[in-house]
Amino acid sequence: MHLEDPCVVRRTIFVDSASVKTTDFDITRAQQNKLFQTGHKAALQFLSSWSFEAYLRECHDGQMT
């Protein structure tokens, strides 16, 4: 439901989970490494264009919430 809000989407980093479910507690070391690498890549990509000031201006009328 929250992802229907464009401002939530603007501040969300989407990570390809490599078909690992949130309840998969016994993943292999290789799966762990894959998740870490895809998360790291997604974070770098997101942060390369993220502007907190623009987010506030466009989603919160310049006021921190």
PDB file of N, H, CA, C and O in Angstrom:
ATOM      1  N   MET A   1       0.824  -1.183   0.000  1.00  0.00           N
ATOM      2  CA  MET A   1       0.000   0.000   0.000  1.00  0.00           C
ATOM      3  C   MET A   1       0.874   1.254   0.000  1.00  0.00           C
ATOM      4  O   MET A   1       0.575   2.223  -0.698  1.00  0.00           O
ATOM      5  N   HIS A   2       1.946   1.234   0.778  1.00  0.00           N
ATOM      6  H   HIS A   2       2.189   0.447   1.345  1.00  0.00           H
ATOM      7  CA  HIS A   2       2.799   2.410   0.834  1.00  0.00           C
ATOM      8  C   HIS A   2       3.469   2.706  -0.502  1.00  0.00           C
ATOM      9  O   HIS A   2       3.754   3.863  -0.811  1.00  0.00           O
ATOM     10  N   LEU A   3       3.720   1.667  -1.294  1.00  0.00           N
ATOM     11  H   LEU A   3       3.488   0.728  -1.043  1.00  0.00           H
ATOM     12  CA  LEU A   3       4.402   1.883  -2.564  1.00  0.00           C
ATOM     13  C   LEU A   3       3.521   2.557  -3.602  1.00  0.00           C
ATOM     14  O   LEU A   3       3.986   2.869  -4.698  1.00  0.00           O
ATOM     15  N   GLU A   4       2.265   2.786  -3.276  1.00  0.00           N
ATOM     16  H   GLU A   4       1.887   2.533  -2.385  1.00  0.00           H
ATOM     17  CA  GLU A   4       1.395   3.547  -4.160  1.00  0.00           C
ATOM     18  C   GLU A   4       1.640   5.044  -3.994  1.00  0.00           C
ATOM     19  O   GLU A   4       1.213   5.835  -4.835  1.00  0.00           O
ATOM     20  N   ASP A   5       2.317   5.440  -2.930  1.00  0.00           N
ATOM     21  H   ASP A   5       2.664   4.797  -2.246  1.00  0.00           H
ATOM     22  CA  ASP A   5       2.639   6.838  -2.672  1.00  0.00           C
ATOM     23  C   ASP A   5       3.935   7.181  -3.405  1.00  0.00           C
ATOM     24  O   ASP A   5       4.976   6.598  -3.099  1.00  0.00           O
ATOM     25  N   PRO A   6       3.902   8.104  -4.357  1.00  0.00           N
ATOM     26  CA  PRO A   6       5.105   8.435  -5.122  1.00  0.00           C
ATOM     27  C   PRO A   6       6.262   8.936  -4.254  1.00  0.00           C
ATOM     28  O   PRO A   6       7.426   8.731  -4.598  1.00  0.00           O
ATOM     29  N   CYS A   7       5.952   9.586  -3.142  1.00  0.00           N
ATOM     30  H   CYS A   7       5.006   9.752  -2.862  1.00  0.00           H
ATOM     31  CA  CYS A   7       7.023  10.066  -2.273  1.00  0.00           C
ATOM     32  C   CYS A   7       7.689   8.921  -1.523  1.00  0.00           C
ATOM     33  O   CYS A   7       8.881   8.997  -1.224  1.00  0.00           O
ATOM     34  N   VAL A   8       6.959   7.880  -1.217  1.00  0.00           N
ATOM     35  H   VAL A   8       5.991   7.819  -1.460  1.00  0.00           H
ATOM     36  CA  VAL A   8       7.563   6.698  -0.600  1.00  0.00           C
ATOM     37  C   VAL A   8       8.480   6.024  -1.617  1.00  0.00           C
ATOM     38  O   VAL A   8       9.586   5.604  -1.278  1.00  0.00           O
ATOM     39  N   VAL A   9       8.030   5.924  -2.833  1.00  0.00           N
ATOM     40  H   VAL A   9       7.131   6.266  -3.108  1.00  0.00           H
ATOM     41  CA  VAL A   9       8.845   5.310  -3.890  1.00  0.00           C
ATOM     42  C   VAL A   9      10.130   6.098  -4.103  1.00  0.00           C
ATOM     43  O   VAL A   9      11.183   5.508  -4.347  1.00  0.00           O
ATOM     44  N   ARG A  10      10.057   7.426  -4.012  1.00  0.00           N
ATOM     45  H   ARG A  10       9.202   7.905  -3.813  1.00  0.00           H
ATOM     46  CA  ARG A  10      11.240   8.276  -4.220  1.00  0.00           C
ATOM     47  C   ARG A  10      12.332   8.018  -3.200  1.00  0.00           C
ATOM     48  O   ARG A  10      13.508   8.230  -3.492  1.00  0.00           O
ATOM     49  N   ARG A  11      11.967   7.563  -2.004  1.00  0.00           N
ATOM     50  H   ARG A  11      11.011   7.390  -1.767  1.00  0.00           H
ATOM     51  CA  ARG A  11      12.967   7.359  -0.953  1.00  0.00           C
ATOM     52  C   ARG A  11      13.205   5.876  -0.651  1.00  0.00           C
ATOM     53  O   ARG A  11      13.760   5.532   0.392  1.00  0.00           O
ATOM     54  N   THR A  12      12.790   5.018  -1.552  1.00  0.00           N
ATOM     55  H   THR A  12      12.338   5.297  -2.400  1.00  0.00           H
ATOM     56  CA  THR A  12      12.930   3.585  -1.356  1.00  0.00           C
ATOM     57  C   THR A  12      13.986   3.021  -2.296  1.00  0.00           C
ATOM     58  O   THR A  12      13.998   3.324  -3.489  1.00  0.00           O
ATOM     59  N   ILE A  13      14.862   2.205  -1.751  1.00  0.00           N
ATOM     60  H   ILE A  13      14.852   1.959  -0.782  1.00  0.00           H
ATOM     61  CA  ILE A  13      15.851   1.506  -2.569  1.00  0.00           C
ATOM     62  C   ILE A  13      15.292   0.121  -2.855  1.00  0.00           C
ATOM     63  O   ILE A  13      15.016  -0.651  -1.937  1.00  0.00           O
ATOM     64  N   PHE A  14      15.130  -0.181  -4.128  1.00  0.00           N
ATOM     65  H   PHE A  14      15.355   0.446  -4.873  1.00  0.00           H
ATOM     66  CA  PHE A  14      14.623  -1.489  -4.528  1.00  0.00           C
ATOM     67  C   PHE A  14      15.801  -2.404  -4.827  1.00  0.00           C
ATOM     68  O   PHE A  14      16.676  -2.069  -5.626  1.00  0.00           O
ATOM     69  N   VAL A  15      15.812  -3.558  -4.179  1.00  0.00           N
ATOM     70  H   VAL A  15      15.101  -3.830  -3.531  1.00  0.00           H
ATOM     71  CA  VAL A  15      16.914  -4.515  -4.313  1.00  0.00           C
ATOM     72  C   VAL A  15      16.362  -5.815  -4.867  1.00  0.00           C
ATOM     73  O   VAL A  15      15.386  -6.360  -4.351  1.00  0.00           O
ATOM     74  N   ASP A  16      16.997  -6.305  -5.923  1.00  0.00           N
ATOM     75  H   ASP A  16      17.790  -5.862  -6.341  1.00  0.00           H
ATOM     76  CA  ASP A  16      16.639  -7.616  -6.468  1.00  0.00           C
ATOM     77  C   ASP A  16      17.036  -8.673  -5.434  1.00  0.00           C
ATOM     78  O   ASP A  16      18.218  -8.840  -5.136  1.00  0.00           O
ATOM     79  N   SER A  17      16.070  -9.367  -4.903  1.00  0.00           N
ATOM     80  H   SER A  17      15.109  -9.232  -5.145  1.00  0.00           H
ATOM     81  CA  SER A  17      16.337 -10.336  -3.830  1.00  0.00           C
ATOM     82  C   SER A  17      16.851 -11.677  -4.344  1.00  0.00           C
ATOM     83  O   SER A  17      17.041 -12.607  -3.560  1.00  0.00           O
ATOM     84  N   ALA A  18      17.073 -11.782  -5.614  1.00  0.00           N
ATOM     85  H   ALA A  18      16.919 -11.027  -6.251  1.00  0.00           H
ATOM     86  CA  ALA A  18      17.641 -13.001  -6.202  1.00  0.00           C
ATOM     87  C   ALA A  18      16.827 -14.239  -5.828  1.00  0.00           C
ATOM     88  O   ALA A  18      17.392 -15.300  -5.559  1.00  0.00           O
ATOM     89  N   SER A  19      15.527 -14.105  -5.812  1.00  0.00           N
ATOM     90  H   SER A  19      15.068 -13.244  -6.030  1.00  0.00           H
ATOM     91  CA  SER A  19      14.597 -15.196  -5.513  1.00  0.00           C
ATOM     92  C   SER A  19      14.706 -15.729  -4.089  1.00  0.00           C
ATOM     93  O   SER A  19      14.239 -16.834  -3.810  1.00  0.00           O
ATOM     94  N   VAL A  20      15.311 -14.967  -3.189  1.00  0.00           N
ATOM     95  H   VAL A  20      15.690 -14.070  -3.416  1.00  0.00           H
ATOM     96  CA  VAL A  20      15.373 -15.361  -1.789  1.00  0.00           C
ATOM     97  C   VAL A  20      14.210 -14.691  -1.071  1.00  0.00           C
ATOM     98  O   VAL A  20      14.036 -13.474  -1.143  1.00  0.00           O
ATOM     99  N   LYS A  21      13.429 -15.492  -0.387  1.00  0.00           N
ATOM    100  H   LYS A  21      13.570 -16.480  -0.328  1.00  0.00           H
ATOM    101  CA  LYS A  21      12.276 -14.962   0.345  1.00  0.00           C
ATOM    102  C   LYS A  21      12.710 -14.442   1.714  1.00  0.00           C
ATOM    103  O   LYS A  21      13.750 -14.844   2.237  1.00  0.00           O
ATOM    104  N   THR A  22      11.912 -13.550   2.287  1.00  0.00           N
ATOM    105  H   THR A  22      11.068 -13.224   1.862  1.00  0.00           H
ATOM    106  CA  THR A  22      12.245 -12.995   3.598  1.00  0.00           C
ATOM    107  C   THR A  22      12.227 -14.050   4.697  1.00  0.00           C
ATOM    108  O   THR A  22      12.773 -13.825   5.777  1.00  0.00           O
ATOM    109  N   THR A  23      11.614 -15.182   4.440  1.00  0.00           N
ATOM    110  H   THR A  23      11.170 -15.365   3.563  1.00  0.00           H
ATOM    111  CA  THR A  23      11.565 -16.257   5.432  1.00  0.00           C
ATOM    112  C   THR A  23      12.579 -17.363   5.153  1.00  0.00           C
ATOM    113  O   THR A  23      12.548 -18.403   5.811  1.00  0.00           O
ATOM    114  N   ASP A  24      13.468 -17.159   4.201  1.00  0.00           N
ATOM    115  H   ASP A  24      13.493 -16.314   3.667  1.00  0.00           H
ATOM    116  CA  ASP A  24      14.536 -18.131   3.917  1.00  0.00           C
ATOM    117  C   ASP A  24      15.697 -17.867   4.871  1.00  0.00           C
ATOM    118  O   ASP A  24      16.546 -17.019   4.596  1.00  0.00           O
ATOM    119  N   PHE A  25      15.736 -18.584   5.983  1.00  0.00           N
ATOM    120  H   PHE A  25      15.047 -19.272   6.206  1.00  0.00           H
ATOM    121  CA  PHE A  25      16.753 -18.345   6.999  1.00  0.00           C
ATOM    122  C   PHE A  25      18.008 -19.201   6.819  1.00  0.00           C
ATOM    123  O   PHE A  25      19.018 -18.963   7.481  1.00  0.00           O
ATOM    124  N   ASP A  26      17.952 -20.177   5.944  1.00  0.00           N
ATOM    125  H   ASP A  26      17.132 -20.370   5.405  1.00  0.00           H
ATOM    126  CA  ASP A  26      19.087 -21.069   5.753  1.00  0.00           C
ATOM    127  C   ASP A  26      19.683 -20.944   4.360  1.00  0.00           C
ATOM    128  O   ASP A  26      19.908 -21.947   3.684  1.00  0.00           O
ATOM    129  N   ILE A  27      19.940 -19.712   3.931  1.00  0.00           N
ATOM    130  H   ILE A  27      19.757 -18.896   4.481  1.00  0.00           H
ATOM    131  CA  ILE A  27      20.513 -19.531   2.595  1.00  0.00           C
ATOM    132  C   ILE A  27      22.009 -19.805   2.638  1.00  0.00           C
ATOM    133  O   ILE A  27      22.653 -19.716   3.683  1.00  0.00           O
ATOM    134  N   THR A  28      22.526 -20.133   1.495  1.00  0.00           N
ATOM    135  H   THR A  28      22.003 -20.205   0.646  1.00  0.00           H
ATOM    136  CA  THR A  28      23.947 -20.467   1.400  1.00  0.00           C
ATOM    137  C   THR A  28      24.802 -19.203   1.473  1.00  0.00           C
ATOM    138  O   THR A  28      24.304 -18.088   1.319  1.00  0.00           O
ATOM    139  N   ARG A  29      26.078 -19.397   1.707  1.00  0.00           N
ATOM    140  H   ARG A  29      26.483 -20.303   1.832  1.00  0.00           H
ATOM    141  CA  ARG A  29      27.024 -18.279   1.717  1.00  0.00           C
ATOM    142  C   ARG A  29      27.006 -17.577   0.361  1.00  0.00           C
ATOM    143  O   ARG A  29      27.092 -16.351   0.298  1.00  0.00           O
ATOM    144  N   ALA A  30      26.896 -18.343  -0.720  1.00  0.00           N
ATOM    145  H   ALA A  30      26.826 -19.339  -0.669  1.00  0.00           H
ATOM    146  CA  ALA A  30      26.844 -17.755  -2.060  1.00  0.00           C
ATOM    147  C   ALA A  30      25.602 -16.871  -2.224  1.00  0.00           C
ATOM    148  O   ALA A  30      25.680 -15.788  -2.805  1.00  0.00           O
ATOM    149  N   GLN A  31      24.463 -17.334  -1.711  1.00  0.00           N
ATOM    150  H   GLN A  31      24.399 -18.214  -1.239  1.00  0.00           H
ATOM    151  CA  GLN A  31      23.241 -16.526  -1.777  1.00  0.00           C
ATOM    152  C   GLN A  31      23.388 -15.263  -0.933  1.00  0.00           C
ATOM    153  O   GLN A  31      22.933 -14.192  -1.336  1.00  0.00           O
ATOM    154  N   GLN A  32      24.018 -15.382   0.231  1.00  0.00           N
ATOM    155  H   GLN A  32      24.387 -16.252   0.558  1.00  0.00           H
ATOM    156  CA  GLN A  32      24.259 -14.213   1.074  1.00  0.00           C
ATOM    157  C   GLN A  32      25.111 -13.182   0.341  1.00  0.00           C
ATOM    158  O   GLN A  32      24.805 -11.989   0.344  1.00  0.00           O
ATOM    159  N   ASN A  33      26.171 -13.654  -0.277  1.00  0.00           N
ATOM    160  H   ASN A  33      26.420 -14.622  -0.280  1.00  0.00           H
ATOM    161  CA  ASN A  33      27.059 -12.761  -1.012  1.00  0.00           C
ATOM    162  C   ASN A  33      26.344 -12.096  -2.181  1.00  0.00           C
ATOM    163  O   ASN A  33      26.537 -10.909  -2.444  1.00  0.00           O
ATOM    164  N   LYS A  34      25.518 -12.869  -2.880  1.00  0.00           N
ATOM    165  H   LYS A  34      25.362 -13.834  -2.666  1.00  0.00           H
ATOM    166  CA  LYS A  34      24.756 -12.322  -4.008  1.00  0.00           C
ATOM    167  C   LYS A  34      23.804 -11.221  -3.523  1.00  0.00           C
ATOM    168  O   LYS A  34      23.712 -10.163  -4.146  1.00  0.00           O
ATOM    169  N   LEU A  35      23.101 -11.468  -2.420  1.00  0.00           N
ATOM    170  H   LEU A  35      23.176 -12.327  -1.914  1.00  0.00           H
ATOM    171  CA  LEU A  35      22.203 -10.461  -1.861  1.00  0.00           C
ATOM    172  C   LEU A  35      22.969  -9.206  -1.445  1.00  0.00           C
ATOM    173  O   LEU A  35      22.525  -8.085  -1.695  1.00  0.00           O
ATOM    174  N   PHE A  36      24.115  -9.408  -0.813  1.00  0.00           N
ATOM    175  H   PHE A  36      24.475 -10.319  -0.610  1.00  0.00           H
ATOM    176  CA  PHE A  36      24.926  -8.260  -0.397  1.00  0.00           C
ATOM    177  C   PHE A  36      25.360  -7.443  -1.613  1.00  0.00           C
ATOM    178  O   PHE A  36      25.243  -6.217  -1.611  1.00  0.00           O
ATOM    179  N   GLN A  37      25.854  -8.109  -2.639  1.00  0.00           N
ATOM    180  H   GLN A  37      25.948  -9.104  -2.641  1.00  0.00           H
ATOM    181  CA  GLN A  37      26.323  -7.410  -3.830  1.00  0.00           C
ATOM    182  C   GLN A  37      25.192  -6.669  -4.547  1.00  0.00           C
ATOM    183  O   GLN A  37      25.374  -5.532  -4.981  1.00  0.00           O
ATOM    184  N   THR A  38      24.032  -7.305  -4.671  1.00  0.00           N
ATOM    185  H   THR A  38      23.884  -8.229  -4.319  1.00  0.00           H
ATOM    186  CA  THR A  38      22.924  -6.628  -5.357  1.00  0.00           C
ATOM    187  C   THR A  38      22.410  -5.461  -4.515  1.00  0.00           C
ATOM    188  O   THR A  38      22.010  -4.435  -5.065  1.00  0.00           O
ATOM    189  N   GLY A  39      22.417  -5.606  -3.190  1.00  0.00           N
ATOM    190  H   GLY A  39      22.742  -6.439  -2.743  1.00  0.00           H
ATOM    191  CA  GLY A  39      22.019  -4.498  -2.323  1.00  0.00           C
ATOM    192  C   GLY A  39      22.998  -3.347  -2.390  1.00  0.00           C
ATOM    193  O   GLY A  39      22.594  -2.185  -2.433  1.00  0.00           O
ATOM    194  N   HIS A  40      24.274  -3.659  -2.399  1.00  0.00           N
ATOM    195  H   HIS A  40      24.602  -4.603  -2.365  1.00  0.00           H
ATOM    196  CA  HIS A  40      25.313  -2.635  -2.500  1.00  0.00           C
ATOM    197  C   HIS A  40      25.192  -1.870  -3.817  1.00  0.00           C
ATOM    198  O   HIS A  40      25.269  -0.642  -3.839  1.00  0.00           O
ATOM    199  N   LYS A  41      25.005  -2.596  -4.897  1.00  0.00           N
ATOM    200  H   LYS A  41      24.942  -3.594  -4.878  1.00  0.00           H
ATOM    201  CA  LYS A  41      24.863  -1.971  -6.210  1.00  0.00           C
ATOM    202  C   LYS A  41      23.614  -1.076  -6.259  1.00  0.00           C
ATOM    203  O   LYS A  41      23.666   0.037  -6.783  1.00  0.00           O
ATOM    204  N   ALA A  42      22.509  -1.561  -5.719  1.00  0.00           N
ATOM    205  H   ALA A  42      22.467  -2.465  -5.294  1.00  0.00           H
ATOM    206  CA  ALA A  42      21.269  -0.775  -5.711  1.00  0.00           C
ATOM    207  C   ALA A  42      21.431   0.489  -4.876  1.00  0.00           C
ATOM    208  O   ALA A  42      20.939   1.554  -5.251  1.00  0.00           O
ATOM    209  N   ALA A  43      22.120   0.371  -3.744  1.00  0.00           N
ATOM    210  H   ALA A  43      22.519  -0.494  -3.439  1.00  0.00           H
ATOM    211  CA  ALA A  43      22.333   1.536  -2.881  1.00  0.00           C
ATOM    212  C   ALA A  43      23.206   2.577  -3.570  1.00  0.00           C
ATOM    213  O   ALA A  43      22.904   3.769  -3.529  1.00  0.00           O
ATOM    214  N   LEU A  44      24.281   2.133  -4.200  1.00  0.00           N
ATOM    215  H   LEU A  44      24.526   1.164  -4.234  1.00  0.00           H
ATOM    216  CA  LEU A  44      25.143   3.072  -4.915  1.00  0.00           C
ATOM    217  C   LEU A  44      24.393   3.785  -6.039  1.00  0.00           C
ATOM    218  O   LEU A  44      24.538   4.992  -6.228  1.00  0.00           O
ATOM    219  N   GLN A  45      23.600   3.031  -6.771  1.00  0.00           N
ATOM    220  H   GLN A  45      23.482   2.049  -6.617  1.00  0.00           H
ATOM    221  CA  GLN A  45      22.826   3.615  -7.864  1.00  0.00           C
ATOM    222  C   GLN A  45      21.821   4.633  -7.325  1.00  0.00           C
ATOM    223  O   GLN A  45      21.685   5.724  -7.879  1.00  0.00           O
ATOM    224  N   PHE A  46      21.124   4.282  -6.254  1.00  0.00           N
ATOM    225  H   PHE A  46      21.235   3.396  -5.804  1.00  0.00           H
ATOM    226  CA  PHE A  46      20.150   5.178  -5.653  1.00  0.00           C
ATOM    227  C   PHE A  46      20.819   6.449  -5.144  1.00  0.00           C
ATOM    228  O   PHE A  46      20.358   7.555  -5.426  1.00  0.00           O
ATOM    229  N   LEU A  47      21.903   6.291  -4.395  1.00  0.00           N
ATOM    230  H   LEU A  47      22.278   5.393  -4.166  1.00  0.00           H
ATOM    231  CA  LEU A  47      22.562   7.435  -3.777  1.00  0.00           C
ATOM    232  C   LEU A  47      23.254   8.339  -4.787  1.00  0.00           C
ATOM    233  O   LEU A  47      23.501   9.509  -4.495  1.00  0.00           O
ATOM    234  N   SER A  48      23.567   7.825  -5.956  1.00  0.00           N
ATOM    235  H   SER A  48      23.366   6.874  -6.193  1.00  0.00           H
ATOM    236  CA  SER A  48      24.227   8.653  -6.966  1.00  0.00           C
ATOM    237  C   SER A  48      23.305   9.745  -7.513  1.00  0.00           C
ATOM    238  O   SER A  48      23.771  10.736  -8.075  1.00  0.00           O
ATOM    239  N   SER A  49      21.990   9.555  -7.342  1.00  0.00           N
ATOM    240  H   SER A  49      21.612   8.750  -6.885  1.00  0.00           H
ATOM    241  CA  SER A  49      21.060  10.561  -7.859  1.00  0.00           C
ATOM    242  C   SER A  49      20.109  11.102  -6.785  1.00  0.00           C
ATOM    243  O   SER A  49      19.271  11.952  -7.082  1.00  0.00           O
ATOM    244  N   TRP A  50      20.227  10.625  -5.551  1.00  0.00           N
ATOM    245  H   TRP A  50      20.908   9.934  -5.310  1.00  0.00           H
ATOM    246  CA  TRP A  50      19.320  11.027  -4.472  1.00  0.00           C
ATOM    247  C   TRP A  50      19.652  12.431  -3.988  1.00  0.00           C
ATOM    248  O   TRP A  50      20.818  12.783  -3.807  1.00  0.00           O
ATOM    249  N   SER A  51      18.620  13.215  -3.785  1.00  0.00           N
ATOM    250  H   SER A  51      17.674  12.929  -3.932  1.00  0.00           H
ATOM    251  CA  SER A  51      18.784  14.539  -3.192  1.00  0.00           C
ATOM    252  C   SER A  51      17.749  14.683  -2.083  1.00  0.00           C
ATOM    253  O   SER A  51      16.548  14.762  -2.343  1.00  0.00           O
ATOM    254  N   PHE A  52      18.226  14.716  -0.859  1.00  0.00           N
ATOM    255  H   PHE A  52      19.201  14.652  -0.648  1.00  0.00           H
ATOM    256  CA  PHE A  52      17.326  14.860   0.274  1.00  0.00           C
ATOM    257  C   PHE A  52      16.594  16.200   0.209  1.00  0.00           C
ATOM    258  O   PHE A  52      15.409  16.288   0.530  1.00  0.00           O
ATOM    259  N   GLU A  53      17.310  17.233  -0.206  1.00  0.00           N
ATOM    260  H   GLU A  53      18.273  17.162  -0.467  1.00  0.00           H
ATOM    261  CA  GLU A  53      16.696  18.552  -0.311  1.00  0.00           C
ATOM    262  C   GLU A  53      15.565  18.547  -1.338  1.00  0.00           C
ATOM    263  O   GLU A  53      14.496  19.105  -1.089  1.00  0.00           O
ATOM    264  N   ALA A  54      15.798  17.924  -2.483  1.00  0.00           N
ATOM    265  H   ALA A  54      16.666  17.471  -2.685  1.00  0.00           H
ATOM    266  CA  ALA A  54      14.751  17.837  -3.513  1.00  0.00           C
ATOM    267  C   ALA A  54      13.570  17.011  -3.008  1.00  0.00           C
ATOM    268  O   ALA A  54      12.415  17.344  -3.270  1.00  0.00           O
ATOM    269  N   TYR A  55      13.867  15.939  -2.287  1.00  0.00           N
ATOM    270  H   TYR A  55      14.806  15.668  -2.075  1.00  0.00           H
ATOM    271  CA  TYR A  55      12.803  15.113  -1.721  1.00  0.00           C
ATOM    272  C   TYR A  55      11.936  15.940  -0.779  1.00  0.00           C
ATOM    273  O   TYR A  55      10.709  15.903  -0.865  1.00  0.00           O
ATOM    274  N   LEU A  56      12.573  16.683   0.119  1.00  0.00           N
ATOM    275  H   LEU A  56      13.571  16.713   0.189  1.00  0.00           H
ATOM    276  CA  LEU A  56      11.810  17.521   1.048  1.00  0.00           C
ATOM    277  C   LEU A  56      10.982  18.565   0.303  1.00  0.00           C
ATOM    278  O   LEU A  56       9.810  18.787   0.608  1.00  0.00           O
ATOM    279  N   ARG A  57      11.614  19.194  -0.672  1.00  0.00           N
ATOM    280  H   ARG A  57      12.566  19.013  -0.920  1.00  0.00           H
ATOM    281  CA  ARG A  57      10.933  20.244  -1.447  1.00  0.00           C
ATOM    282  C   ARG A  57       9.720  19.697  -2.170  1.00  0.00           C
ATOM    283  O   ARG A  57       8.671  20.339  -2.196  1.00  0.00           O
ATOM    284  N   GLU A  58       9.850  18.531  -2.752  1.00  0.00           N
ATOM    285  H   GLU A  58      10.703  18.010  -2.731  1.00  0.00           H
ATOM    286  CA  GLU A  58       8.788  17.984  -3.584  1.00  0.00           C
ATOM    287  C   GLU A  58       7.761  17.152  -2.805  1.00  0.00           C
ATOM    288  O   GLU A  58       6.627  16.985  -3.253  1.00  0.00           O
ATOM    289  N   CYS A  59       8.158  16.641  -1.658  1.00  0.00           N
ATOM    290  H   CYS A  59       9.079  16.777  -1.295  1.00  0.00           H
ATOM    291  CA  CYS A  59       7.253  15.740  -0.935  1.00  0.00           C
ATOM    292  C   CYS A  59       6.799  16.270   0.420  1.00  0.00           C
ATOM    293  O   CYS A  59       5.835  15.760   0.992  1.00  0.00           O
ATOM    294  N   HIS A  60       7.474  17.273   0.933  1.00  0.00           N
ATOM    295  H   HIS A  60       8.257  17.687   0.469  1.00  0.00           H
ATOM    296  CA  HIS A  60       7.123  17.756   2.269  1.00  0.00           C
ATOM    297  C   HIS A  60       7.098  19.273   2.335  1.00  0.00           C
ATOM    298  O   HIS A  60       7.199  19.844   3.421  1.00  0.00           O
ATOM    299  N   ASP A  61       6.967  19.921   1.215  1.00  0.00           N
ATOM    300  H   ASP A  61       6.884  19.456   0.333  1.00  0.00           H
ATOM    301  CA  ASP A  61       6.889  21.386   1.187  1.00  0.00           C
ATOM    302  C   ASP A  61       8.037  22.036   1.964  1.00  0.00           C
ATOM    303  O   ASP A  61       7.858  23.072   2.603  1.00  0.00           O
ATOM    304  N   GLY A  62       9.220  21.411   1.899  1.00  0.00           N
ATOM    305  H   GLY A  62       9.365  20.569   1.379  1.00  0.00           H
ATOM    306  CA  GLY A  62      10.397  21.991   2.524  1.00  0.00           C
ATOM    307  C   GLY A  62      10.473  21.817   4.020  1.00  0.00           C
ATOM    308  O   GLY A  62      11.373  22.377   4.645  1.00  0.00           O
ATOM    309  N   GLN A  63       9.571  21.066   4.624  1.00  0.00           N
ATOM    310  H   GLN A  63       8.840  20.611   4.116  1.00  0.00           H
ATOM    311  CA  GLN A  63       9.600  20.883   6.065  1.00  0.00           C
ATOM    312  C   GLN A  63       9.960  19.443   6.397  1.00  0.00           C
ATOM    313  O   GLN A  63       9.415  18.509   5.809  1.00  0.00           O
ATOM    314  N   MET A  64      10.862  19.270   7.321  1.00  0.00           N
ATOM    315  H   MET A  64      11.305  20.029   7.799  1.00  0.00           H
ATOM    316  CA  MET A  64      11.234  17.916   7.745  1.00  0.00           C
ATOM    317  C   MET A  64      10.094  17.319   8.554  1.00  0.00           C
ATOM    318  O   MET A  64       9.431  18.008   9.329  1.00  0.00           O
ATOM    319  N   THR A  65       9.884  16.031   8.357  1.00  0.00           N
ATOM    320  H   THR A  65      10.423  15.472   7.727  1.00  0.00           H
ATOM    321  CA  THR A  65       8.851  15.343   9.119  1.00  0.00           C
ATOM    322  C   THR A  65       9.460  14.208   9.894  1.00  0.00           C
ATOM    323  O   THR A  65       8.752  13.497  10.607  1.00  0.00           O
TER     324      THR A  65
END
